[in-house]
Amino acid sequence: MFKGSYTALITPFHNGAFDEDVFRKLVEFQIKSGTHGLVPVGTTGESPTLSHDEHQRVVRACVQQAGGRIPVIAGAGSNSTAEAVELAKFAKSAGANGILVVTPYYNKPTQEGLYQHFKAINDAAEIPILIYNIPGRCVIDMSVATMARLFALPNIVGVKDATASMVRVSQQRAAMGPDFCQLSGEDATALGFMAHGGHGCISVTANVAPALCAEFQNACIEGDYARALLIHDRLMPLHDALFVESNRYR
């Protein structure tokens, strides 16, 4: 359903407020650069620090500016199940093609708690849902078994996997099959992720080098891993540089 280079869009600000004009120009830049899809209000888009009004404005602007030319997967995660449900409903009403829902941070739920959290969102909004599994930030790690249970639900379609584990890609492929959409959430290991059967990447680096990131994903999708490796080598210093200091705060 979703494949290729999806940019985890930054949210530009001017004098402390969301700069919608610049954001719309950024969306145009991404589309013209060959980006396959857009992810507004993810962690890179400052979702933890945006007000609800700002969150909604960013999603609306992204969907409107994209105009159906490429898919939009809106961030809709929260450690509050009720809040995540409302964000999911809003994304659906705004015309997003899917939502990205992070595992509940700080709360440290059990695997059953994770299942019930995502099931509640699945039941509330008829929109494709990508699980965002990022143990390094959320402390918890959704197991393959829990993911398989969730994939049996009608709206759970895949995962943004930020574990940086190549083993996990293969384990999830074995448990859920090739139709379970697996998008990497970690630029530096995206090459291995794709070689193990991934479908694409939700990329931070694509904010800066969208054309190269799209070209890299196209090479992987076409099975040309020699060309993909050359592009990866060019991008790797940028992947490293973007994490020299925290790049996610308002």
Disulfide bonds with the S-S distance in Angstrom:
none
